[in-house]
Amino acid sequence: MFGLSEIAILLVVVALVVGVKKLPELARNAGKASRILKAEAREMKADGARKEPTATYTVRETPASEDR
């Protein structure tokens, strides 16, 4: 996929855009998000079935419009 030079260039661009002082915080947040995602994936596998999202809205049937 990417070579070492492409990754180095990408890291330099990210450092310039985000700022060097914010990089450790950004990496920490990415690690936390990754751990949460892995834990949720393990939990779903342990349940044995995918949890379907529940509907948070109601559907009303509207009467057919009559010819006027």
JOPETA-V634141 format. One record per backbone hydrogen bond with DSSP energy under -0.5 kcal/mol. CO is the residue of the C=O (numbers start at 0). NH is the residue of the N-H. If there is no record, write none. Layout:
co:CO nh:NH
co:CO nh:NH
This chain:
co:2 nh:6
co:3 nh:7
co:4 nh:8
co:5 nh:9
co:6 nh:10
co:7 nh:11
co:8 nh:12
co:9 nh:13
co:10 nh:14
co:11 nh:15
co:12 nh:16
co:13 nh:17
co:13 nh:18
co:14 nh:18
co:18 nh:21
co:18 nh:22
co:19 nh:22
co:21 nh:25
co:22 nh:26
co:23 nh:27
co:24 nh:28
co:25 nh:29
co:26 nh:30
co:27 nh:31
co:28 nh:32
co:29 nh:33
co:30 nh:34
co:31 nh:35
co:32 nh:36
co:33 nh:37
co:34 nh:38
co:35 nh:39
co:36 nh:40
co:37 nh:41
co:38 nh:42
co:39 nh:43
co:40 nh:44
co:41 nh:45
co:42 nh:46
co:43 nh:47
co:49 nh:51
co:57 nh:59
